[in-house]
Amino acid sequence: MTTPEGAVEGGLDEPTGLEPEQGSLELSGPDDDWQLSDWESATAAVLRKSRRMSDEDADSLVWDKLTRTTLDDIPVAPLGTRSLLDDLVTAGRPARSGDWDVRAHLAAGPEKLGNEALLVDLDGGVTSVWLEADAGTDLAVLLEGVLLDLAPVVLDAPSAPVAVAEAFLAHAGGTGLAAGTNLGASATATDADLVAVARLALERGLLGVVVDGTRVHDRGASDAQELGWSMAAAARVLRVLTAAGMSVDEAAGLVELRYAVTDEQFASIAKLRAARRLWARVLQLSGATTGVGAEPQRVHAVTSRPMMSRYDPWVNMLRTTVAAFAAGVGGADSVTVLPFDAPLGRPDVFGRRIARNTSHLLIDESHVAHVADPAGGSYAVEKLTDDLALAAWEVLGRLDTPEGPDESALEEMVAGVVARRDQQVATRERPLTGLTEFPNLGETLPEREPYDGWQGVRSYGEAFEALRDEPPAAPVFLATLGPVAAHTARATFATNLLAAGGVAVDVAGPTSGPDDVVAVHSGQRVVCLAGADATYDEWGQAAAEALRAAGATHVVVAGKAREWSDDSCATGLDALAFLTRTRKALQ
């Protein structure tokens, strides 16, 4: 028996004759050896079946057909490939290790009720709190029973930052405040307020400034615009504080960055990664000796307000779950999940519980936080991070002034993005489940106490919500032509489309001719014919004429327009414009 060095005494000889040649072991069989051309061919087959490509088109055309463009004009390929990272230097990787900080938001309101909500949140696993306050807020009542040495508090008092910070420190007394506590001066505060709060923070070893990108996100800004604005605002903080005698390192050490995350998960992951890269570069150019490279940056992610809807608010749970997942994967240090019912009014106990439990499910059951930078190395995410960082840097160049971000330039930029997004929503290219798609006119919305927590928020579905707020009294008569199997597809499409504008329908049911349709018509002024093309050709015009004779004044056809119709509805139309016309005809 041979006993080579390291072998176990008494063990068996290594079966050297059975060892494969080094480098020859294949872990996949011939059937698993796929090339990019195979993917192109399979994808092209699907697009040809759906008539998005012709038989004469080259398979490689799938890249043009499926590449989408973000609101920042960044192309996003349908498949991440190694070539995307050619000449790309990876930067902005998350530094957080372990669970993120679960941060609850509390809007301004009665202190006693707020205190009860905070204590329930903290008992339920929240690890920090974000408080809105003003000079009149009684912090002693609001924070009664809150262990400030364990739970960091982040203040949000734009109207009185110094007074609230002083009141908070007075309430804390000699208590050692938890790491992460932030006195919360806004990056847009006056120079005097910013310096005063910063000095209070330095004296107590706390954070003192929040650069809140959600302020411009709520107005409709794109990802690059939010990032670019935040960097311009943060640069202004550095200028103001260093002019007051602080070092760049001291000023940078006071700052926490806050960003919105949406249900577009890859874009949100890339946004948070790009933010770290951008802030590191700003600090480097500012002459900082800390904050550059891999050392921690403080990033707070908040689920987007504009993406949420007042109608079918239960869908907001799905939106915020995806957004929170993106925040965790993107490396956010703190994550705030806004309650699903927040657009309706002050969230109740159930809404707040679902919000905090979203993070717990992601951390404790899905183990999202147990992997450092899970998106790292993803071709698509690394490329999108780089593209977004470059786009944001260009926005920073346009907005940055010695006094801070150029607000007039920002407004012009945001207006352009809002117009593009509104058009995508109007045509349902950007669908909003429960609002523009699959609306439920029979739903009963939860009742919530009114509050100011949604002021200044421009909802993505604002125009459709306005239609739902004032539904027309009269329904549309849905003239279904032919048997159920022949009209179901278009009838369902028309019903959902009209419901998106708050318009109910009266359905004719199975019919075999104009007489059947007129027999169930009860005087509705607007009618919508829904059937197969062959049925339209056979007796659609006769049905339209019979309905006009019975009192209809506006005839819509589901599908392509016909010369005998007043309007039509089909996939790809401007749904908002169509619904506006239809509602006008119902008056």
PyMOL commands that set and color helices and strands:
alter all, ss='L'
color gray80, all
select helices_A, chain A and resi 16-18+30-32+36-49+59-66+82-85+111-123+139-142+161-172+191-204+214-217+223-243+248-252+265-285+315-329+342-344+349-365+368-370+379-399+407-426+462-469+484-500+514-520+533-549+575-586
alter helices_A, ss='H'
color red, helices_A
select strands_A, chain A and resi 68-69+75-76+101-106+128-132+153-156+182-186+207-212+255-261+299-303+334-336+476-480+505-507+526-530+554-558+567-569
alter strands_A, ss='S'
color yellow, strands_A
deselect
rebuild
show_as cartoon
